[in-house]
Amino acid sequence: MSIFEHEAPTHPALAELRGGFDAVGEVPFSTLEVDELNEFLIEAYRAQQQIKGVLAKIVHESMNQQLAKRHGEHSLSVHIAGQVHGNSKSVASELAFARWLHRFPELHAALISGDVTVGHLNELRQLENKHPKASPHMERAQDFFVDAAITLQFPQWVDSVGYWFKALDPDGKLNDPTDPKYGTTITKLASGDVIVTMCMDPVTGEAYLTAVDAEEQKIFNAEADLEPIDKLTPKQRTQTAIMRLITRGFQKADGSFPEPMVQLVMSEKVAEDLLARAMGCIDPDTNGPMDFDPFDLPIDYDDVDGRCETLQGTPVHPMHALVPLLISKMRRLVIDEYGQATEEPKNAPTFRFFTKEQRQVLLALARGKCGIAGCNNPYAWLQMDHIQPHSKTGQTLLPNGQPLCQPHNKAKGDRE
């Protein structure tokens, strides 16, 4: 039963609206001519936009009359969600849009009449959020926004708003490339996922988009003969394009890399379990079941045999490590129950500085962290330190090495 069938509407306008929806819902769309179907599609979309405009008017009046409080609710979003069995967070987002729209009566009327869409208004909201100083100018320019929306397609409308915004800023300070708002924020979550947020000035942004778009087109063309299920999604294609550009930039002139971009630390037990799952748990030699529990993933932070992480210590689900496991170079590292390496890399010299192989072992043992407790300085700052200084007969061997970030390493050197 629909929520609308619980109670008949009492206001004639609501009854007419409900009846209109019911009538449209009963149309046999599969039997329509193409032109008729297209008309229904466009008009239904316009109606959806107009409904949002009408909803904003109702929301504003509901707040004026403290509708939620009169129904014993602490917020209007909770009241609505309870009545329609919805998500109060989603409702709250829609109410925030309605409150914002009430400040712009001309835009509000244009949404109800179908002259602008929610997409136009969301662009203006984002502009105001990024540039609060433009807010009073936006209120005075509502007629311009509506007229441009009526005469221009959406991409051209966005450009016209861009010109309007630039005209507000004769000295160029609102788009100053040195403004702190421009830059990139990289956040690594506990799951190991990485979120990248970027804001660029128009020139830098255009260069970025040009490079990424060109690389995306190459990927798209290469997938032309693939089945739809095997093609990358648009978001995956963008990410792949960015990584290709980054990888090429990381390469040296001879095509090699100064160091591997990704290094994984995986126990033999985890690797065997991963391969067993990838092969359907069937032993290729005997064609019988493999000896492992398909419901118990053998990964554990505190267990040497349960490690599956990057050299920086970021936990990695074994399935994400399958391709690297199959194509990468492997190095053996034997760790005892105390978390110490039991052997030096082959032919490790005892010179002043730790070798690349020793450095990688020490980073794996320290899980990519500075040896000073509580330090969270970036991985790129890590240097290899002699626990007993080399100047005081300290040997360049694994038991005498540890990673320290540059500030801590320098502070230690200053004390010696």
C-alpha positions as CSV (number, residue, x, y, z in Angstrom):
1,M,0.0,0.0,0.0
2,S,1.4,3.5,-0.9
3,I,1.8,6.0,1.9
4,F,-0.5,8.2,-0.1
5,E,-3.4,5.7,0.4
6,H,-3.4,6.0,4.1
7,E,-5.6,9.0,4.1
8,A,-7.4,10.9,1.4
9,P,-6.3,14.6,0.9
10,T,-8.7,17.2,2.2
11,H,-7.5,20.1,0.1
12,P,-8.9,20.2,-3.5
13,A,-5.5,21.1,-4.9
14,L,-3.9,18.1,-3.3
15,A,-6.7,15.9,-4.5
16,E,-6.1,17.2,-8.1
17,L,-2.4,16.7,-7.8
18,R,-2.8,13.1,-6.5
19,G,-5.3,12.4,-9.2
20,G,-2.9,13.7,-11.9
21,F,-0.1,11.4,-10.6
22,D,-2.4,8.5,-10.6
23,A,-3.6,9.2,-14.2
24,V,0.0,9.5,-15.5
25,G,1.0,6.4,-13.7
26,E,-1.7,4.4,-15.5
27,V,-0.5,5.4,-19.0
28,P,0.8,2.3,-20.9
29,F,4.2,3.9,-21.8
30,S,5.3,0.8,-23.8
31,T,2.5,1.4,-26.3
32,L,3.3,5.1,-27.0
33,E,4.8,6.5,-30.1
34,V,8.3,7.9,-29.7
35,D,7.2,11.5,-29.9
36,E,4.5,10.9,-27.2
37,L,7.0,9.1,-24.9
38,N,9.5,11.9,-25.3
39,E,6.8,14.4,-24.3
40,F,6.0,12.5,-21.2
41,L,9.7,12.2,-20.3
42,I,10.3,16.0,-20.7
43,E,7.1,17.1,-18.9
44,A,7.7,14.6,-16.1
45,Y,11.1,16.0,-15.5
46,R,9.8,19.6,-15.6
47,A,7.1,18.6,-13.1
48,Q,9.8,17.1,-10.8
49,Q,11.7,20.4,-10.8
50,Q,8.5,22.4,-10.2
51,I,7.5,20.2,-7.3
52,K,10.8,21.1,-5.6
53,G,9.9,24.8,-6.0
54,V,6.5,24.3,-4.5
55,L,7.9,22.2,-1.7
56,A,10.3,25.0,-0.8
57,K,7.3,27.4,-0.3
58,I,5.5,24.9,1.9
59,V,8.7,24.3,3.9
60,H,9.2,28.0,4.6
61,E,5.6,28.4,5.8
62,S,5.9,25.2,7.9
63,M,8.9,26.7,9.7
64,N,7.1,30.0,10.2
65,Q,4.3,28.2,11.9
66,Q,6.6,25.9,13.9
67,L,4.8,22.9,12.4
68,A,7.3,20.4,13.9
69,K,6.9,21.7,17.4
70,R,3.2,21.6,17.2
71,H,3.5,17.9,16.4
72,G,5.8,17.2,19.3
73,E,9.0,16.9,17.1
74,H,12.3,18.6,17.6
75,S,12.9,19.3,13.9
76,L,10.9,19.4,10.7
77,S,13.1,16.8,9.0
78,V,12.3,14.3,11.7
79,H,8.6,15.1,11.5
80,I,8.5,14.6,7.7
81,A,10.7,11.5,7.8
82,G,8.4,9.9,10.4
83,Q,5.3,10.6,8.2
84,V,6.8,9.2,4.9
85,H,9.0,6.5,6.4
86,G,12.0,8.3,5.0
87,N,15.6,9.2,6.0
88,S,15.7,12.3,8.2
89,K,19.2,13.2,6.9
90,S,18.1,13.1,3.3
91,V,15.0,15.2,4.3
92,A,17.2,17.7,6.1
93,S,19.3,18.2,3.0
94,E,16.2,19.0,1.0
95,L,15.0,21.4,3.7
96,A,18.4,23.2,3.6
97,F,17.9,23.7,-0.1
98,A,14.4,25.1,0.5
99,R,15.7,27.5,3.2
100,W,18.4,28.7,0.8
101,L,16.0,29.2,-2.0
102,H,13.7,31.4,0.0
103,R,16.3,34.1,0.0
104,F,16.0,34.4,-3.8
105,P,12.3,35.0,-4.6
106,E,12.9,35.5,-8.4
107,L,14.8,32.3,-8.7
108,H,12.2,30.5,-6.6
109,A,9.4,31.7,-8.9
110,A,11.4,30.6,-11.9
111,L,11.9,27.1,-10.5
112,I,8.1,26.8,-10.0
113,S,7.4,28.1,-13.5
114,G,10.0,25.7,-15.0
115,D,12.4,28.4,-16.3
116,V,15.3,27.1,-14.2
117,T,16.2,23.7,-12.8
118,V,17.6,22.6,-9.5
119,G,20.9,22.1,-11.3
120,H,21.1,25.8,-12.0
121,L,20.4,26.6,-8.4
122,N,22.9,24.1,-7.1
123,E,25.6,25.8,-9.2
124,L,24.7,29.1,-7.6
125,R,24.7,27.6,-4.1
126,Q,28.2,26.2,-4.6
127,L,29.4,29.5,-5.9
128,E,28.1,31.3,-2.9
129,N,29.6,28.6,-0.5
130,K,33.0,29.1,-2.1
131,H,32.7,32.9,-2.4
132,P,30.4,34.3,0.4
133,K,31.3,37.8,-0.6
134,A,29.3,37.3,-3.8
135,S,26.1,36.6,-1.9
136,P,24.6,40.1,-1.9
137,H,25.5,40.5,-5.6
138,M,23.7,37.2,-6.4
139,E,20.5,38.5,-4.8
140,R,20.6,41.5,-7.1
141,A,21.4,39.5,-10.2
142,Q,18.5,37.0,-10.0
143,D,16.8,38.3,-13.2
144,F,20.1,37.9,-15.1
145,F,20.4,34.2,-13.9
146,V,16.8,33.5,-15.0
147,D,17.1,35.2,-18.4
148,A,20.4,33.4,-19.1
149,A,18.9,30.0,-18.1
150,I,16.0,30.6,-20.5
151,T,18.2,31.5,-23.5
152,L,21.3,29.3,-23.0
153,Q,22.0,25.7,-22.6
154,F,23.4,24.7,-19.2
155,P,27.2,24.6,-20.1
156,Q,26.9,28.1,-21.7
157,W,24.8,29.3,-18.7
158,V,27.6,28.2,-16.3
159,D,30.1,30.2,-18.4
160,S,27.9,33.3,-18.4
161,V,27.7,33.1,-14.6
162,G,31.5,32.8,-14.6
163,Y,31.8,36.1,-16.6
164,W,29.3,37.7,-14.2
165,F,31.4,36.7,-11.2
166,K,34.6,37.9,-12.8
167,A,33.0,41.3,-13.4
168,L,32.5,41.6,-9.6
169,D,36.2,41.3,-9.1
170,P,38.2,44.0,-11.1
171,D,41.4,43.5,-9.1
172,G,41.2,39.7,-9.4
173,K,41.4,39.0,-5.7
174,L,38.5,36.6,-5.5
175,N,40.3,34.2,-7.8
176,D,43.9,34.9,-6.6
177,P,45.9,31.7,-7.3
178,T,47.7,32.3,-4.0
179,D,44.4,32.2,-2.0
180,P,44.6,29.5,0.7
181,K,41.4,27.9,-0.6
182,Y,43.3,26.6,-3.6
183,G,45.2,23.4,-3.1
184,T,44.8,19.7,-2.5
185,T,43.8,17.8,0.6
186,I,44.7,14.1,0.9
187,T,43.0,12.1,3.7
188,K,43.7,8.5,4.4
189,L,40.9,6.7,6.2
190,A,41.4,3.9,8.8
191,S,40.2,1.4,6.1
192,G,43.2,2.4,3.9
193,D,41.0,4.2,1.4
194,V,42.4,7.6,0.3
195,I,40.1,10.7,-0.3
196,V,41.6,13.5,-2.5
197,T,39.9,16.9,-2.5
198,M,41.2,19.6,-4.9
199,C,40.4,23.2,-5.6
200,M,42.2,24.9,-8.5
201,D,42.2,28.3,-10.0
202,P,40.7,28.4,-13.5
203,V,44.0,28.3,-15.4
204,T,45.5,25.4,-13.4
205,G,42.2,23.7,-13.4
206,E,41.9,23.9,-17.2
207,A,45.3,22.4,-17.6
208,Y,44.4,19.6,-15.3
209,L,41.1,18.9,-17.0
210,T,42.8,18.9,-20.5
211,A,45.4,16.4,-19.5
212,V,42.9,14.1,-17.7
213,D,40.3,14.3,-20.5
214,A,42.9,13.4,-23.1
215,E,44.0,10.4,-21.1
216,E,40.4,9.3,-20.4
217,Q,39.7,9.4,-24.2
218,K,42.6,7.0,-24.8
219,I,41.2,4.6,-22.3
220,F,37.7,4.9,-23.7
221,N,38.9,4.2,-27.2
222,A,40.9,1.2,-26.0
223,E,37.7,-0.2,-24.5
224,A,35.6,0.1,-27.7
225,D,35.5,-3.6,-28.4
226,L,34.8,-4.7,-24.8
227,E,31.5,-5.9,-23.4
228,P,29.7,-3.2,-21.3
229,I,30.3,-5.2,-18.1
230,D,34.0,-5.2,-18.8
231,K,34.3,-1.5,-19.3
232,L,35.4,1.0,-16.6
233,T,32.8,3.2,-15.1
234,P,33.3,7.0,-15.7
235,K,34.7,7.4,-12.2
236,Q,37.0,4.5,-12.6
237,R,38.2,5.8,-16.0
238,T,39.0,9.2,-14.5
239,Q,40.9,7.6,-11.6
240,T,42.9,5.4,-14.1
241,A,43.7,8.4,-16.2
242,I,45.0,10.3,-13.3
243,M,47.2,7.4,-12.1
244,R,48.6,7.0,-15.6
245,L,49.6,10.6,-15.7
246,I,51.1,10.4,-12.2
247,T,53.0,7.2,-13.1
248,R,54.5,8.8,-16.2
249,G,55.6,11.8,-14.2
250,F,57.2,9.6,-11.6
251,Q,59.3,7.8,-14.3
252,K,62.9,8.8,-14.9
253,A,64.1,9.7,-18.4
254,D,65.2,6.1,-19.1
255,G,61.8,4.7,-18.2
256,S,62.8,3.3,-14.8
257,F,61.5,4.5,-11.4
258,P,63.5,6.0,-8.6
259,E,61.7,3.5,-6.3
260,P,58.6,1.3,-6.5
261,M,55.4,3.3,-6.3
262,V,53.8,0.6,-4.2
263,Q,55.4,-2.0,-2.0
264,L,53.4,-4.6,-0.2
265,V,54.3,-6.7,2.8
266,M,52.3,-10.0,2.8
267,S,52.9,-13.1,4.9
268,E,53.3,-16.4,3.2
269,K,50.1,-17.7,4.9
270,V,48.0,-14.8,3.6
271,A,49.5,-15.2,0.1
272,E,48.6,-18.9,0.0
273,D,45.1,-18.2,1.3
274,L,44.6,-15.5,-1.4
275,L,45.7,-17.7,-4.2
276,A,43.5,-20.5,-3.0
277,R,40.5,-18.2,-3.1
278,A,41.4,-16.9,-6.5
279,M,41.6,-20.5,-7.8
280,G,38.2,-21.4,-6.4
281,C,39.7,-23.3,-3.4
282,I,40.6,-26.2,-5.7
283,D,44.2,-27.7,-5.7
284,P,45.4,-27.6,-9.3
285,D,47.5,-30.7,-8.8
286,T,44.9,-33.0,-7.2
287,N,41.7,-31.2,-8.4
288,G,40.5,-31.6,-4.8
289,P,39.6,-29.0,-2.1
290,M,42.4,-27.0,-0.6
291,D,43.1,-27.1,3.1
292,F,41.9,-23.7,4.2
293,D,38.8,-22.1,5.8
294,P,36.9,-20.0,3.2
295,F,35.0,-18.2,6.0
296,D,38.1,-17.1,8.0
297,L,40.4,-14.6,6.4
298,P,43.9,-15.1,8.0
299,I,44.7,-11.4,8.5
300,D,45.6,-10.0,11.9
301,Y,47.5,-6.8,12.9
302,D,49.3,-8.4,15.9
303,D,50.2,-11.7,14.1
304,V,53.4,-11.8,12.0
305,D,51.7,-14.4,9.8
306,G,48.6,-12.3,9.3
307,R,50.2,-9.2,7.7
308,C,48.9,-7.7,4.5
309,E,49.8,-4.1,4.2
310,T,51.8,-1.5,2.3
311,L,55.4,-0.7,3.2
312,Q,53.9,2.4,4.9
313,G,51.8,0.2,7.1
314,T,48.4,0.8,5.5
315,P,46.2,-2.4,5.8
316,V,45.2,-3.9,2.5
317,H,42.5,-6.4,1.8
318,P,44.2,-9.4,0.2
319,M,41.9,-9.3,-2.8
320,H,43.3,-5.8,-3.6
321,A,46.8,-7.3,-3.5
322,L,46.1,-10.2,-6.0
323,V,47.3,-8.5,-9.1
324,P,50.5,-7.1,-7.5
325,L,51.2,-10.5,-6.1
326,L,51.0,-12.1,-9.5
327,I,53.2,-9.6,-11.4
328,S,55.6,-8.1,-8.9
329,K,59.1,-8.9,-7.8
330,M,59.3,-10.7,-4.5
331,R,61.8,-10.5,-1.7
332,R,62.0,-12.8,1.3
333,L,61.9,-11.3,4.8
334,V,61.9,-13.7,7.8
335,I,60.6,-12.1,11.0
336,D,60.8,-13.8,14.4
337,E,58.1,-13.8,17.1
338,Y,59.6,-10.5,18.5
339,G,59.1,-8.7,15.2
340,Q,62.8,-8.7,14.3
341,A,64.5,-9.7,11.1
342,T,66.4,-13.0,11.4
343,E,68.8,-12.3,8.5
344,E,70.5,-9.5,6.7
345,P,69.9,-9.0,3.0
346,K,72.4,-10.9,0.9
347,N,75.8,-9.2,0.4
348,A,74.8,-6.3,2.7
349,P,77.9,-4.2,3.2
350,T,78.6,-2.5,6.5
351,F,79.2,1.0,5.1
352,R,78.2,4.3,6.6
353,F,74.8,4.3,5.1
354,F,72.1,1.6,5.0
355,T,71.5,0.0,1.6
356,K,68.2,0.2,-0.3
357,E,67.5,-3.4,0.7
358,Q,68.2,-2.7,4.4
359,R,66.1,0.4,4.2
360,Q,63.1,-1.6,2.9
361,V,63.5,-4.2,5.6
362,L,63.7,-1.6,8.3
363,L,60.6,0.2,6.9
364,A,58.7,-3.2,6.8
365,L,59.7,-3.9,10.4
366,A,58.6,-0.5,11.6
367,R,55.5,-0.6,9.4
368,G,56.4,2.7,7.7
369,K,56.4,4.7,11.0
370,C,58.9,6.9,12.7
371,G,60.6,5.1,15.6
372,I,59.6,7.8,18.1
373,A,56.4,6.8,19.9
374,G,53.4,9.0,19.0
375,C,55.1,10.6,15.9
376,N,52.8,10.8,12.8
377,N,55.0,12.7,10.4
378,P,54.7,11.7,6.8
379,Y,56.3,8.6,5.4
380,A,58.2,10.6,2.9
381,W,60.1,12.3,5.8
382,L,61.6,9.0,7.1
383,Q,65.3,8.5,7.1
384,M,67.4,5.6,8.3
385,D,69.0,6.1,11.7
386,H,71.8,4.2,13.5
387,I,70.4,3.5,17.0
388,Q,74.0,3.5,18.3
389,P,75.6,6.3,16.2
390,H,78.0,5.2,13.5
391,S,80.5,7.7,14.9
392,K,80.5,5.6,18.1
393,T,81.2,2.3,16.5
394,G,77.6,1.6,15.7
395,Q,77.3,-0.9,12.8
396,T,75.3,-0.5,9.7
397,L,73.3,-3.7,10.3
398,L,69.5,-4.3,10.8
399,P,69.6,-4.6,14.6
400,N,71.2,-1.2,14.8
401,G,68.8,0.6,12.4
402,Q,65.5,2.3,12.7
403,P,63.4,4.8,10.6
404,L,63.2,8.3,12.1
405,C,61.5,11.3,10.5
406,Q,63.8,14.1,9.5
407,P,63.0,16.4,12.5
408,H,63.5,13.6,15.0
409,N,66.7,12.3,13.3
410,K,68.1,15.9,13.3
411,A,67.1,16.4,16.9
412,K,68.9,13.2,17.8
413,G,72.0,14.3,15.8
414,D,72.0,17.6,17.6
415,R,72.2,15.9,21.0
416,E,75.0,13.5,20.1
